Each structure stands twice: as C-alpha cells, then as structure tokens.
Amino acid sequence: MATNKRRHQRVRAAGAAAHIRTETGEVTSCLLDNLSAGGCFVRTWKPYPLGTRVQVDVIPVGPMKPL
C-alpha cells in the first residue's frame, strides 16, 4: 500500500466551484475537489498543457464572490 508523502493535510471542498484564469485571459469554470496549505486539486473539463500558469479563484458555497 502506498504511503501519503504530502507535507500538508488536505481537506475536501465539497460543493465549491472555482474559475481558472490563464495568462492569456482564458477563464474556465471547474470544481474544487480538495485543498491544503500547499495547493489544491481542481476538476476541469479540459486539461491544460503541462507548465501552464494559472490563477484559481475559489467560489464558496453561498456568496458568488471569489475568495
């Protein structure tokens, strides 16, 4: 069985959505799966090429303002 080598504990982000913004100005909606102090995992409908720099705006359940 594989051991967890992550430095930060992850928490589930059930129900949270996010917007991914690329350096070219493209904005894509996605779902936030989990997050930690070291990063987050988002589920997208189209993968970005490896190395693409993005900004993730998290949309919490309730108010529709990015965090």
Secondary structure, 3 states (H helix, E strand, C coil): CCCCCCCCCCEECCCCEEEEEECCCCEEEEEEEEEECCEEEEECCCCCCCCCCEEEEEECCCCCCCC
